[in-house]
Amino acid sequence: MDNRAPPWHPETDARSREHMTEETIVPGPGTARAYRDALACFGTGVTVVTTRTETGPLAMTANSFTSVSLDPALVLWCPAKASLRHDAFIATERYVIHVMTEDQLDLALHFSRSGDDFSGIAWQEGPHGLPVLHGCLARFECQRQAVHDGGDHSIVLGRVERATFDSGRGLIFKHGAYGRFFRLD
Ligand SMILES: Cc1cc2nc3c(=O)[nH]c(=O)nc-3n(C[C@H](O)[C@H](O)[C@H](O)COP(=O)(O)O)c2cc1C
């Protein structure tokens, strides 16, 4: 049985999915692609996490951001252990999570490719010398509370010391593609 999902394409997805039948897989080495496709059904926002290191500012695009607790204000995100930036991000005591607007796709793509190239990026040093990116929809200034093991990722739990937010629309990531929020109600 071939239990892999077909490659996904934004333009054809809506039509091709109409003809797809539901499939069930057991996550494992032979079903990695299909499992990713199942997870990709869940749309998320896109964030860029920044911190300061001994060698300068560091950033990483992440969609694993989640609110955990309101009181106390706790949020998490998950850096992959395979990432070259992983160790710096689990070691740092303070970091800033920036929520991307729908106009910041280029910024998100930039920091998915490069973590330490801030040339041409609009930013400034904020509290504790942390890099603060300009023009984001929201930003959460965090102090690390705990780092948990999460398989091939780490789970970084942070206490939000300050949240800043603006009106506007966020960048959406779903099925490996980027989009805008479209209101239905
Ligand atoms: C939309 C998007 C979301 C991402 N989310 C995560 C994430 O939550 N965790 C993670 O470790 N990497 C995530 N990445 C990948 C990182 O941004 C980055 O590409 C990766 O750390 C590169 O590894 P390197 O540090 O070895 O160059 C995401 C990339 C994109 C484009």
Ligand as a Chemical Component Dictionary entry (heavy atoms), coordinates in Angstrom:
data_LIG
# 
_chem_comp.id                   LIG 
_chem_comp.type                 NON-POLYMER 
_chem_comp.pdbx_formal_charge   0 
_chem_comp.three_letter_code    LIG 
# 
loop_
_chem_comp_atom.comp_id 
_chem_comp_atom.atom_id 
_chem_comp_atom.alt_atom_id 
_chem_comp_atom.type_symbol 
_chem_comp_atom.charge 
_chem_comp_atom.model_Cartn_x 
_chem_comp_atom.model_Cartn_y 
_chem_comp_atom.model_Cartn_z 
_chem_comp_atom.pdbx_ordinal 
LIG C1  C1  C 0 7.254  29.095 8.373  1  
LIG C2  C2  C 0 8.423  28.439 9.059  2  
LIG C3  C3  C 0 8.273  27.957 10.345 3  
LIG C4  C4  C 0 9.334  27.351 10.998 4  
LIG N1  N1  N 0 9.155  26.917 12.279 5  
LIG C5  C5  C 0 10.189 26.342 12.932 6  
LIG C6  C6  C 0 10.035 25.937 14.290 7  
LIG O1  O1  O 0 8.996  26.114 14.918 8  
LIG N2  N2  N 0 11.100 25.338 14.887 9  
LIG C7  C7  C 0 12.283 25.147 14.228 10 
LIG O2  O2  O 0 13.210 24.584 14.816 11 
LIG N3  N3  N 0 12.461 25.559 12.966 12 
LIG C8  C8  C 0 11.452 26.150 12.307 13 
LIG N4  N4  N 0 11.635 26.600 11.039 14 
LIG C9  C9  C 0 12.986 26.451 10.427 15 
LIG C10 C10 C 0 13.952 27.546 10.931 16 
LIG O3  O3  O 0 13.417 28.836 10.662 17 
LIG C11 C11 C 0 15.304 27.474 10.215 18 
LIG O4  O4  O 0 15.088 27.349 8.840  19 
LIG C12 C12 C 0 16.129 26.324 10.678 20 
LIG O5  O5  O 0 16.455 26.499 12.037 21 
LIG C13 C13 C 0 17.430 26.272 9.856  22 
LIG O6  O6  O 0 18.376 25.542 10.531 23 
LIG P1  P1  P 0 19.870 26.094 10.745 24 
LIG O7  O7  O 0 19.827 26.907 12.000 25 
LIG O8  O8  O 0 20.634 24.826 10.919 26 
LIG O9  O9  O 0 20.258 26.891 9.539  27 
LIG C14 C14 C 0 10.587 27.214 10.366 28 
LIG C15 C15 C 0 10.751 27.718 9.071  29 
LIG C16 C16 C 0 9.696  28.320 8.425  30 
LIG C17 C17 C 0 9.897  28.876 7.045  31 
# 
loop_
_chem_comp_bond.comp_id 
_chem_comp_bond.atom_id_1 
_chem_comp_bond.atom_id_2 
_chem_comp_bond.value_order 
_chem_comp_bond.pdbx_ordinal 
LIG C1  C2  SING 1  
LIG C2  C3  SING 2  
LIG C2  C16 DOUB 3  
LIG C3  C4  DOUB 4  
LIG C4  N1  SING 5  
LIG C4  C14 SING 6  
LIG N1  C5  DOUB 7  
LIG C5  C6  SING 8  
LIG C5  C8  SING 9  
LIG C6  O1  DOUB 10 
LIG C6  N2  SING 11 
LIG N2  C7  SING 12 
LIG C7  O2  DOUB 13 
LIG C7  N3  SING 14 
LIG N3  C8  DOUB 15 
LIG C8  N4  SING 16 
LIG N4  C9  SING 17 
LIG N4  C14 SING 18 
LIG C9  C10 SING 19 
LIG C10 O3  SING 20 
LIG C10 C11 SING 21 
LIG C11 O4  SING 22 
LIG C11 C12 SING 23 
LIG C12 O5  SING 24 
LIG C12 C13 SING 25 
LIG C13 O6  SING 26 
LIG O6  P1  SING 27 
LIG P1  O7  DOUB 28 
LIG P1  O8  SING 29 
LIG P1  O9  SING 30 
LIG C14 C15 DOUB 31 
LIG C15 C16 SING 32 
LIG C16 C17 SING 33 
# 
